[in-house]
Amino acid sequence: MSASIPARRTLRRGLAAATAIVSLTVLTAACGNSSTAAGDKDKTFTIGLANADTTIPFLASMNSAFEAEAKRLGMKTVTLNGGLDNAKQAANVQTLVARRVDLILVCSSSPTAVLPAIKQANRAGIPVMALNAQLSPGADLVTYIGASDFQYGQGEGKLIVQALPHGGKIAIQLGPLGSTPQVERLKGIKDVLKSHPDIKIVATPVDNFKNSENLSVTQDLLSKYPKGKLDAIVAEGPEMYVGAQYARKIGRDEIRFIAGDYSKQVEAAIKSGALYGTVNQSPVLEGKLGAQYANYWLTGQKDKVKQPNYYIPLPLITKENVDANPAEWSG
């Protein structure tokens, strides 16, 4: 049975209204796609951080700064602890890929172990940035944010030269063997010392950036090298304040101690004279920049992201300028 005229008019009005709604929906969707392509500033983004080890004080401080800045910028965060285990760090990146976060930051203790997992993120279309520790070539990264570990080592080398103007014998306590900081910082130190042949490296034990191991290694060095046989002990991380304070307690203040990084404990040791100096790599700055760069990239402000690297400044801290440069973190 055919519809009546009023019914047909009602049907036509309904169809016209439906057509208008469909047209508006298409237009809105088109605008939405355009906004996404340029960076959707209204979306709540989730960014993941695969951290090498959230229990290391430096990385814990970086973590806190990252999460605080991300929250300030209106982003959600997922932070995973790698426990200095290469396999776990790679698995954590895979977990973030599976959770479909909008961007992943990777702080890895190995320059190569996480590359296959990052390639999975690449295939999934998830942008990846390296934070704090540079990675070897092999995966697509938006950028690296952090210190140049080579320049960091050069800074420690300059402190060694300042502390030993007449030359001498030194021991260098290394971080985790094979890690980017360990390898590149040692290269940087040696790069400076090659112009100072009167300074000799006589030992390179490992303290793994840990306070307890630094103390043990320092005790062994002081036992092996009596007074007059060793002029300086250098650590690639901030833990050197522990060994320096121990040496001072037992009267071995003839040795110059140099640290890396600048915690409140390092600051106090420099002020007391137990430490000669350090290189100030700010975990707070790194964490904030990680969140800011992620936000820039995801909201269409890609021109603000420095590529392929953004190296933070690495000022040297000694007794001469310690008062004007208070430390930001504790550990």
Phi, psi and omega in degrees: 000135183282156180282152177287167181299311177302323180294320180295322179296317178299319179297318181296319179296322178295318179295319179298317179296319179297318179298318179297319180295317179298316181298317179296321179296316179297317180297316179297318179296320180297317178297321179297317179296320179297319179296320179296320180297325181271350184109114184274105184283346182266345182285146173271108183274151173244123179244140182253144175237113172269099187265142182301315180193111183281358179267344175290126187308317180300310182290330176294321178293319176299317179302312182297317179295321178298311183293322179294317181291321178298318178297318179300326181274002177082023180251153173266154181230150171231115181248130180239138183267121181275347177058028182056025179250117185302317181295320180293321179297318178295318179296326179294322176296317178298322177298318179293324175296314181297328180278357176056045173295164185278334179202147180240132169254135183239121171247104188246143176277354176235136180285349186235333190299329184268357185300315178301322179292323178294325176297326175297320177296320177302314181294330179277358179078020179262119180293146183230135173239144174269139182231129174077320182231124181288153181247157176288158176299154178142346177220159181276120177241143175293312180190174172242136179238121178152197181276154164277112182296332176294313178295325176301312178298322177299322177298317177295322177299319178296322177295321178299314180297319178295320183286333183235069183297339180254013179087180178156182180255136183229155171242142179241119177272120187269153172283192181305123186301134178088348178287156180303312179301317181299311184292309187287325179292321177295320176300317181295318177300312182294329178298320178287317186288343179295340176269003181226073184296348178281355175252120186246133173273117184253346181203144177224067177288172184244130175243358173058026180062025183245135182302314183296319180288327177298317179297314181298315181294320179297318178300318178296317181296317180293330177286320182286326184242097178292175182307135180092352183254350180214133187253335181205149172234129184239138173245150179279357180222182186286348186295351182298339179298331181293308179295324180295318179293323177296314181300322181293322181296328183261013174083019179262050182276007175282345181268136175271133180247135181231134181248177170235146184076166193221079175274172178297329177291321176294317178304312181296322181291327176291317180297325181281344182096357179292322176252141176285316182181181181206171172256127184268099171257117187272113176291331179295315178297317180298315180297315179297315181297324178301315179291319181295317180294322176299317180295317177303313185295320185278342182253021174078017178253047187296337180293344178273353181267115179285132181229150001275354182219149165236105180270125179282158177292151182229072181292148177271137181242124175227184181299334183292328184235010184295322182295329182275356183227077181295144179289154185258344189216169184232141178172000000 
